[in-house]
Amino acid sequence: MDLIASAQSSVSMLLGLLAAALQAWALVDALLTRPDAFVAAGKRTKGFWLAITGVAALIGFVFVLNPFNIFSLLAIVAAAVYLTDVRPAVRSLRGRNNRGTQMGPYGPW
């Protein structure tokens, strides 16, 4: 029985660490994006997304050992919304090449 409880605890902590990493990634990405890119992409302001991802990262840090409570789940959803909706919209407006690719007249090379 102790082996099962130990395995469950390890899986829970691993999922909590993955969630915290996801939330930290969203926060760092929001920090590195220009403020005018959010408005140009038709999204909320940089301050709004910094607040959302910052609170999400804080919740992820506090509840890293218990990632299945309502606050952790809301923080995961907030970070996921940023990374799947906002980040792709502002990525093209950042002013730097994506992944080091060069754009030629017919596409990347």
Rosetta constraint file for C-alpha pairs under 8 A:
AtomPair CA 1 CA 5 HARMONIC 6.43 0.50
AtomPair CA 2 CA 6 HARMONIC 6.00 0.50
AtomPair CA 3 CA 7 HARMONIC 6.16 0.50
AtomPair CA 4 CA 8 HARMONIC 6.12 0.50
AtomPair CA 5 CA 9 HARMONIC 6.10 0.50
AtomPair CA 6 CA 10 HARMONIC 6.17 0.50
AtomPair CA 7 CA 11 HARMONIC 6.17 0.50
AtomPair CA 8 CA 12 HARMONIC 6.07 0.50
AtomPair CA 9 CA 13 HARMONIC 6.15 0.50
AtomPair CA 10 CA 14 HARMONIC 6.12 0.50
AtomPair CA 11 CA 15 HARMONIC 6.15 0.50
AtomPair CA 12 CA 16 HARMONIC 6.12 0.50
AtomPair CA 12 CA 65 HARMONIC 6.74 0.50
AtomPair CA 12 CA 66 HARMONIC 6.83 0.50
AtomPair CA 12 CA 67 HARMONIC 6.88 0.50
AtomPair CA 13 CA 17 HARMONIC 6.15 0.50
AtomPair CA 13 CA 64 HARMONIC 6.59 0.50
AtomPair CA 13 CA 65 HARMONIC 5.12 0.50
AtomPair CA 13 CA 66 HARMONIC 7.23 0.50
AtomPair CA 13 CA 67 HARMONIC 7.72 0.50
AtomPair CA 14 CA 18 HARMONIC 6.23 0.50
AtomPair CA 15 CA 19 HARMONIC 6.10 0.50
AtomPair CA 15 CA 67 HARMONIC 6.85 0.50
AtomPair CA 16 CA 20 HARMONIC 6.12 0.50
AtomPair CA 16 CA 60 HARMONIC 7.27 0.50
AtomPair CA 16 CA 63 HARMONIC 7.36 0.50
AtomPair CA 16 CA 64 HARMONIC 4.48 0.50
AtomPair CA 16 CA 65 HARMONIC 5.91 0.50
AtomPair CA 16 CA 66 HARMONIC 6.63 0.50
AtomPair CA 16 CA 67 HARMONIC 4.91 0.50
AtomPair CA 17 CA 21 HARMONIC 6.12 0.50
AtomPair CA 17 CA 64 HARMONIC 5.97 0.50
AtomPair CA 18 CA 22 HARMONIC 6.21 0.50
AtomPair CA 19 CA 23 HARMONIC 6.25 0.50
AtomPair CA 19 CA 60 HARMONIC 6.54 0.50
AtomPair CA 19 CA 64 HARMONIC 7.83 0.50
AtomPair CA 19 CA 67 HARMONIC 7.54 0.50
AtomPair CA 19 CA 76 HARMONIC 6.40 0.50
AtomPair CA 20 CA 24 HARMONIC 6.08 0.50
AtomPair CA 20 CA 57 HARMONIC 6.30 0.50
AtomPair CA 20 CA 60 HARMONIC 4.62 0.50
AtomPair CA 20 CA 61 HARMONIC 5.99 0.50
AtomPair CA 20 CA 64 HARMONIC 6.69 0.50
AtomPair CA 21 CA 25 HARMONIC 6.06 0.50
AtomPair CA 22 CA 26 HARMONIC 6.36 0.50
AtomPair CA 22 CA 76 HARMONIC 7.66 0.50
AtomPair CA 22 CA 79 HARMONIC 6.86 0.50
AtomPair CA 22 CA 80 HARMONIC 7.86 0.50
AtomPair CA 23 CA 27 HARMONIC 6.32 0.50
AtomPair CA 23 CA 53 HARMONIC 6.60 0.50
AtomPair CA 23 CA 56 HARMONIC 6.04 0.50
AtomPair CA 23 CA 57 HARMONIC 4.81 0.50
AtomPair CA 23 CA 60 HARMONIC 6.80 0.50
AtomPair CA 23 CA 75 HARMONIC 7.46 0.50
AtomPair CA 23 CA 76 HARMONIC 6.78 0.50
AtomPair CA 23 CA 79 HARMONIC 5.30 0.50
AtomPair CA 24 CA 28 HARMONIC 6.13 0.50
AtomPair CA 24 CA 53 HARMONIC 7.76 0.50
AtomPair CA 24 CA 57 HARMONIC 5.40 0.50
AtomPair CA 25 CA 29 HARMONIC 6.06 0.50
AtomPair CA 26 CA 30 HARMONIC 6.16 0.50
AtomPair CA 26 CA 53 HARMONIC 6.12 0.50
AtomPair CA 26 CA 79 HARMONIC 5.72 0.50
AtomPair CA 26 CA 80 HARMONIC 7.98 0.50
AtomPair CA 26 CA 82 HARMONIC 6.62 0.50
AtomPair CA 26 CA 83 HARMONIC 6.16 0.50
AtomPair CA 27 CA 31 HARMONIC 6.20 0.50
AtomPair CA 27 CA 50 HARMONIC 6.49 0.50
AtomPair CA 27 CA 53 HARMONIC 4.94 0.50
AtomPair CA 27 CA 54 HARMONIC 5.85 0.50
AtomPair CA 27 CA 57 HARMONIC 6.97 0.50
AtomPair CA 28 CA 32 HARMONIC 6.28 0.50
AtomPair CA 29 CA 33 HARMONIC 6.34 0.50
AtomPair CA 29 CA 87 HARMONIC 7.80 0.50
AtomPair CA 30 CA 46 HARMONIC 7.08 0.50
AtomPair CA 30 CA 49 HARMONIC 6.71 0.50
AtomPair CA 30 CA 50 HARMONIC 6.07 0.50
AtomPair CA 30 CA 53 HARMONIC 7.68 0.50
AtomPair CA 31 CA 50 HARMONIC 6.87 0.50
AtomPair CA 33 CA 37 HARMONIC 7.09 0.50
AtomPair CA 33 CA 46 HARMONIC 7.99 0.50
AtomPair CA 33 CA 90 HARMONIC 7.71 0.50
AtomPair CA 33 CA 94 HARMONIC 6.26 0.50
AtomPair CA 34 CA 38 HARMONIC 7.44 0.50
AtomPair CA 34 CA 46 HARMONIC 7.79 0.50
AtomPair CA 34 CA 94 HARMONIC 6.42 0.50
AtomPair CA 35 CA 39 HARMONIC 7.33 0.50
AtomPair CA 35 CA 45 HARMONIC 6.89 0.50
AtomPair CA 35 CA 46 HARMONIC 5.21 0.50
AtomPair CA 36 CA 40 HARMONIC 6.06 0.50
AtomPair CA 37 CA 41 HARMONIC 6.00 0.50
AtomPair CA 37 CA 90 HARMONIC 5.54 0.50
AtomPair CA 37 CA 93 HARMONIC 5.54 0.50
AtomPair CA 37 CA 94 HARMONIC 6.48 0.50
AtomPair CA 38 CA 42 HARMONIC 6.45 0.50
AtomPair CA 38 CA 43 HARMONIC 5.20 0.50
AtomPair CA 38 CA 44 HARMONIC 6.23 0.50
AtomPair CA 38 CA 45 HARMONIC 5.70 0.50
AtomPair CA 38 CA 46 HARMONIC 6.18 0.50
AtomPair CA 38 CA 86 HARMONIC 7.87 0.50
AtomPair CA 38 CA 90 HARMONIC 5.99 0.50
AtomPair CA 39 CA 43 HARMONIC 5.58 0.50
AtomPair CA 39 CA 44 HARMONIC 6.42 0.50
AtomPair CA 39 CA 45 HARMONIC 6.12 0.50
AtomPair CA 40 CA 90 HARMONIC 7.91 0.50
AtomPair CA 40 CA 93 HARMONIC 7.85 0.50
AtomPair CA 41 CA 89 HARMONIC 5.75 0.50
AtomPair CA 41 CA 90 HARMONIC 5.75 0.50
AtomPair CA 41 CA 93 HARMONIC 7.69 0.50
AtomPair CA 43 CA 86 HARMONIC 6.80 0.50
AtomPair CA 44 CA 48 HARMONIC 6.39 0.50
AtomPair CA 44 CA 49 HARMONIC 7.13 0.50
AtomPair CA 45 CA 49 HARMONIC 6.61 0.50
AtomPair CA 46 CA 50 HARMONIC 5.99 0.50
AtomPair CA 47 CA 51 HARMONIC 6.12 0.50
AtomPair CA 48 CA 52 HARMONIC 6.27 0.50
AtomPair CA 49 CA 53 HARMONIC 5.92 0.50
AtomPair CA 49 CA 82 HARMONIC 7.66 0.50
AtomPair CA 50 CA 54 HARMONIC 5.60 0.50
AtomPair CA 51 CA 55 HARMONIC 6.03 0.50
AtomPair CA 52 CA 56 HARMONIC 6.15 0.50
AtomPair CA 52 CA 78 HARMONIC 6.88 0.50
AtomPair CA 52 CA 79 HARMONIC 7.96 0.50
AtomPair CA 53 CA 57 HARMONIC 6.00 0.50
AtomPair CA 53 CA 75 HARMONIC 7.96 0.50
AtomPair CA 53 CA 78 HARMONIC 6.92 0.50
AtomPair CA 53 CA 79 HARMONIC 6.02 0.50
AtomPair CA 53 CA 82 HARMONIC 7.82 0.50
AtomPair CA 54 CA 58 HARMONIC 6.18 0.50
AtomPair CA 55 CA 59 HARMONIC 6.11 0.50
AtomPair CA 55 CA 75 HARMONIC 7.56 0.50
AtomPair CA 56 CA 60 HARMONIC 6.06 0.50
AtomPair CA 56 CA 72 HARMONIC 7.88 0.50
AtomPair CA 56 CA 74 HARMONIC 7.88 0.50
AtomPair CA 56 CA 75 HARMONIC 4.37 0.50
AtomPair CA 56 CA 76 HARMONIC 7.04 0.50
AtomPair CA 56 CA 78 HARMONIC 6.75 0.50
AtomPair CA 56 CA 79 HARMONIC 6.69 0.50
AtomPair CA 57 CA 61 HARMONIC 6.16 0.50
AtomPair CA 57 CA 75 HARMONIC 7.37 0.50
AtomPair CA 58 CA 62 HARMONIC 6.19 0.50
AtomPair CA 59 CA 63 HARMONIC 5.95 0.50
AtomPair CA 59 CA 71 HARMONIC 7.00 0.50
AtomPair CA 59 CA 72 HARMONIC 6.29 0.50
AtomPair CA 59 CA 75 HARMONIC 6.62 0.50
AtomPair CA 60 CA 64 HARMONIC 5.58 0.50
AtomPair CA 60 CA 67 HARMONIC 7.61 0.50
AtomPair CA 60 CA 72 HARMONIC 6.17 0.50
AtomPair CA 60 CA 75 HARMONIC 6.89 0.50
AtomPair CA 60 CA 76 HARMONIC 7.90 0.50
AtomPair CA 63 CA 67 HARMONIC 5.94 0.50
AtomPair CA 63 CA 72 HARMONIC 6.64 0.50
AtomPair CA 66 CA 72 HARMONIC 7.87 0.50
AtomPair CA 67 CA 72 HARMONIC 5.39 0.50
AtomPair CA 67 CA 73 HARMONIC 7.08 0.50
AtomPair CA 68 CA 72 HARMONIC 6.31 0.50
AtomPair CA 68 CA 73 HARMONIC 6.44 0.50
AtomPair CA 69 CA 73 HARMONIC 6.33 0.50
AtomPair CA 70 CA 74 HARMONIC 6.17 0.50
AtomPair CA 71 CA 75 HARMONIC 6.17 0.50
AtomPair CA 72 CA 76 HARMONIC 6.15 0.50
AtomPair CA 73 CA 77 HARMONIC 6.23 0.50
AtomPair CA 74 CA 78 HARMONIC 6.16 0.50
AtomPair CA 75 CA 79 HARMONIC 6.25 0.50
AtomPair CA 76 CA 80 HARMONIC 6.04 0.50
AtomPair CA 77 CA 81 HARMONIC 6.05 0.50
AtomPair CA 78 CA 82 HARMONIC 6.39 0.50
AtomPair CA 79 CA 83 HARMONIC 6.18 0.50
AtomPair CA 80 CA 84 HARMONIC 5.90 0.50
AtomPair CA 81 CA 85 HARMONIC 5.58 0.50
AtomPair CA 81 CA 86 HARMONIC 7.08 0.50
AtomPair CA 82 CA 86 HARMONIC 4.87 0.50
AtomPair CA 82 CA 87 HARMONIC 6.01 0.50
AtomPair CA 83 CA 87 HARMONIC 5.11 0.50
AtomPair CA 83 CA 88 HARMONIC 7.35 0.50
AtomPair CA 84 CA 88 HARMONIC 6.65 0.50
AtomPair CA 85 CA 89 HARMONIC 6.62 0.50
AtomPair CA 86 CA 90 HARMONIC 6.31 0.50
AtomPair CA 87 CA 91 HARMONIC 5.73 0.50
AtomPair CA 88 CA 92 HARMONIC 7.32 0.50
AtomPair CA 89 CA 93 HARMONIC 7.84 0.50
AtomPair CA 90 CA 94 HARMONIC 6.44 0.50
AtomPair CA 97 CA 101 HARMONIC 6.24 0.50
AtomPair CA 97 CA 102 HARMONIC 7.10 0.50
AtomPair CA 101 CA 108 HARMONIC 6.17 0.50
AtomPair CA 101 CA 109 HARMONIC 6.49 0.50
AtomPair CA 102 CA 108 HARMONIC 5.44 0.50
AtomPair CA 102 CA 109 HARMONIC 5.62 0.50
AtomPair CA 103 CA 107 HARMONIC 5.43 0.50
AtomPair CA 103 CA 108 HARMONIC 4.33 0.50
AtomPair CA 103 CA 109 HARMONIC 6.26 0.50
AtomPair CA 104 CA 108 HARMONIC 5.74 0.50
AtomPair CA 104 CA 109 HARMONIC 6.52 0.50
